[in-house]
Amino acid sequence: MHIPEGYLSPSTCLTLAGAMLPVWYRASAAVRAGLDAARVPFLAMGAVFSFLIMMFNIPIPDGTTAHAAGGVLLAIVLGPWPAVIAVSVALLIQALIFGDGGVLAFGANAFNLAFLMPFTGYYVYRLIAGGAPPGSSRRLFAAGLGGYIGLNIAALAAAVQFGIQPLLFTAADGTPLYCPYGLNVAIPAMLIPHLTLAGLAEAAVTALALKYVLKTSPEIIAAGSAGH
């Protein structure tokens, strides 16, 4: 899922980083205004959780790997704006220290995993869960489905970003300068493993972790996310 260096053009990376600037600004403002001091440690723990879960890679048939991200779980537990901050911090540490995802591609990775994924999954969760009681099967199913759809939306966005590169950026002889695979290759290559393997792992992690949080520390759930 992490986009490495060299697969997206600098202009694509800068465009997506620019798109993230107002998102980060809004998320920072929301966290300052709505996250009380007692909940700040949970934001740090959320970043650590996202960092760790993204380090567990699932081998897939094409020789690469996929992974869960935890963004939807954080959106449910902390709220979608704090989730943006937590996942962005995790992605930044991975890029700078571990080389997992390119530094230039940080904005693109954040757009996919720290913005599209948490917000998509969160609103799927809210739509399906409705007024179901905390800890109910319906609410846990909604969390799992939100995680599944959120991760696949992020994968689709990454696939489109890959797939447009040979359409937009080629050498004089037509050779692609960055990702060489068009949309017809990039979309199935990204979506098939995420629809069949990584998405199911994300769904299981999201539902089971939410069940555990509701059982052990329901007070940390963001207002409205668990029917409180």
N, C-alpha and C positions, 0 to 999 in steps of 0.2 A: 504493500500500500504506500509506503514512503517513496516519494519521488527522489531519485538520486540526482547528482549533478550531471549535466550534459544531455538530459533527456528533454528538457524544455528550454526554449530560447530565453535569453536574458530579458527580452521584452515581455514574454509571457509571464515570467517569474515576477518582474516588476509590476506588471498589471495586477496580478493576483495579490501581491504584497500591498499594493495601493488600495485594492478592494478591502483588504483586512484592516487598514488603518482606522476607518470609522467604526468598524466592528470592535477592535480592541479599545478604542476610546469609549464607546458606549458600554462595553463590558466593564471597563475600569470604573466608570461612573456608577454603574449599577451596583458593583461590589462595594464601593465606598459608601453608597447611600443605603444599601439594603442588607449588608452582611455585618451583623454585630460582632464585637470583639470576641465573644465566646465561640463563634463559628469560624473564625479565621483559621485555626489549626485544621479544621476539616477541609478547607480549601487546599492547604499544603498537602494534607494526606491524599486528597483527590489527585493532585498532580503526581504524587509518588505512585499511586495506584495505576494511573494511566501509563506512566513511564514503565512500570514493571510489566504490566500486562502486554504492552506492545513489544516487549523483548522476547516473549514466548511465541516463536514463529512455527506455523504449521506447514510442513512440506506439501507442495501441490504438484500434480503430474507434469507440468511444463518445466520443472527443474528449479522453480523459484519457491518463495514462501509467502504465506498470508498470515495475518494475525488479528486478534481482537484489539479493540482500542479503549473501551470503557467510557467513551464520551457520553453515550446516552444514559448510562447509569449515573454519571456525575450530574447530568442535567436533571434527572429525576430527583436525586438526593439533595443537591445543592441549588438547583435552578440552572437554566440554560446559559445565562450570562456568566456566572461563576465557572461553569464548565468550559466556556471559551478560554478563560484565563488559565485554568488548570491544565487543559490539554495543550494549549500553546506553550506553556512553560515546559511541559514534558517533551514536546517536539523540539523545542529550542535546545534543551540539554542533550537530547539524543543527537541532534545535528552537530553541535559544537564539540561535544566530548567523545561521542561514539561513532560519528560519521554515518549514523543511521538516518538517511534523508539528507539531501544537499543543503548547504547553508544558503545558497542562492535560491533554492527551491523551498525555503522555509515558509514563505508566504503562501505558496501553492499548497503545501502540506497542511498548513494551518487552515486555509480556506476549506479544504476537503474534510479534515478530521476534527478541527476545533470549532468550526462554524456550521457547515452543512450537516454533518452527522449529528451533533447534539440537538440542534433545533428541529431537524426532521424527526428524529427518534422521539424527542420529548413530546411533540404535538401529536404524533401517532399514539403514543402512550396515553396522553390526556384524552384523545378522542375515543379510544377503545375502553379505557378504564372507566370513564364517566364518573358516576358516583359510587362505584363499587367500594366496599369496605377495605381498609388497609389489610394487606396480607391475604386477601381473597384470591382464589384461582384466576378470576377474571383480571385482577390488577396485575398479577404476576405474568399472566399471558400477554397482557398489554405491554409490559416492560420488555419481555422477550421479543415480541414482534417489533417494538420500537427500535431495539438494538439491532435486529436483523435488517430492517428497512434502512435505518440510519447508516449502517456500515455499507450497504449496497449502493446507497445514493452517493456516498463518498467515493466508492470504487468506480461508479459510473462517471462521476466528475473527473476523476484522475484519468480514466480511459479516454474521455473526450479531449482532455488537455494533451494527452499523448497523441491521439489520433489526428489532431489538427496540425501538428508540427510539420509533417511532410507536405501538407497543402499550402502552408504559409512560408516555410523557410527551406529553400533548396539552393544548391550551388548552381553555377551557370550551366552545368551539364545535366541538371535535374536531380543530382544526388541529394538526398535529405541531409540537412546539416545537424539535425538533432534526432529525436525519436524517428526511426525509419518506417514505422508501421502505421498505416492509415486506420481510420475508424473501423473498417471491416475486420481488421485483425485485433486492434487494441481493445475494442469493447468486449468481444467474447473472451479474449484472453484474460481480462480483468474480472468480468462478471461471472463466468462459469465457476471459478474456484471460490468466489465470495458468495455466490448463491447457494453453492452446495456444501462448502466446508467452513470457511471463515465466518460467514453469516450465522450459521448454526452455533458455532462456538461463541460468537458475540451474544446471541440470544440466550444461551444457557448461562453465560457469565452474568448478564444483566439481570435475568430473572432470579437466579440463585443468590446473587449478592444482595439484591433488593430484599429478598425474603429474609436473609440473615440480618440486614440492617433494621428492618421492621421488627424483627424479633428481639434484637439485643439493644438497639439504640434508636427507637422510633423518633426521639426528640430532635434528631439532626436532620430529618427530612424537611425539605423546603415546604413552606406553607402552600397548600393546594395540591402538592404532588402526590400525597398519599391520602387524600380525602379528609385531612384534618382541618 
